Amino acid sequence: MLVQFRFKNCRSFYEETVLSMQAVKDGELQEINTFPVNARLMPKDDSER
């Protein structure tokens, strides 16, 4: 599983950059990084409850 990716001098990223996909428990950015899904278009199944 890829959790962190580090790269530099690639396309427009000259300096070293870290892409982290590690989950965090705080909800500080939840409002701007999530959106509601219309239940008619994508109903919840048993695994999403």
N, C-alpha and C positions, 0 to 999 in steps of 0.2 A: 504494500500500500504506500503510495506517495504522500508524505506528510509535509515535507519541506523541499524546496527546490532553490538552489543558489546559482546565480549566473552573473557574468559581467562581460562588457564589450560585445554585446549582442544586439544588433540593430540599433535602436535609439537608446539603449541602456549602456552607458559608458562605465559608470561606477558599479560596484558589486551590489546586487539587489537580491533580496530573499523573498520568495513567495511561500508563505506559510498557510497551510490549510488545516491547522490544528484548531479544534473546537474550543470555544471559551464558554464559561457558564454565565457571565453577566449579559444583560440585555441592552447594553449601551447603544449598539448600532442596529438593533432589531428593527426599528421603525423604517430606517432608510435602506435596509438590505433585504426586506421581505415584502410580500404583497399578498392580499387576500385572493383566494381562488374561488371562482363561481362554482358552487356545489353541483349545479346542473351540468356543467361542462366536465368536471372532474370529481365525482363523488368519492368520499373517503371509504377506504376498505378497512378490514379488521386490523391491518398492520399499522395504520396511521392514527389510531385512537390512543 
